[in-house]
Amino acid sequence: MTLVLIIALILSAITKQFIEVIVIAIIILFNVTVGVTQEYHSESSMQALQSMSAPKATIIRNKEVASYDTKFVVPGDIIKIRDGDQIAADMRVLHATNLELDESMLTGESVPVSKNAHTREALDEPLGDRKNMLYKNTIVKQG
């Protein structure tokens, strides 16, 4: 739309219709100002949403408990999970009480899957059948 207005501005200037040149120039400035303002606000909103939706993990390192972004989870970390948490990384269950996860994104099952720390599977056990493993991005339903 701005390009069409600029062409109209040039044609008006060539034909020496100066009032129309001024009006079109004001419209172009208004249009650009509104566009820049909206772009700025949408970028600010996107950054705010991304910071709000960045998943956090409660990690125990060196006997200290702290909350970190999931991108800082490393092998060897002990992660505390609660109802509603999104699993930050693939991990093995060390201790659990009535732990159930929604693994529907992995398995397609709509029923939560029970997990515990006591089950030991054979090395060739399919991933979906491993009851002592939690997988990234699954959701804790209970436990």
Buried (B, 14 or more C-beta within 10 A) or exposed (E): EEEEBEEBBEEBBEEEEEEBBEBBBEBBEEEEEEEEEEEEEEEEEEEEEEEEEEBBBBBEEEEEEEEBEBEEBEEEBEBEBEEEBBBBBEBEBEEBEEBBBBBBEBBEEEEBBBBBBEBEEEEEEEEEEBBBBBBBBBBBBEB
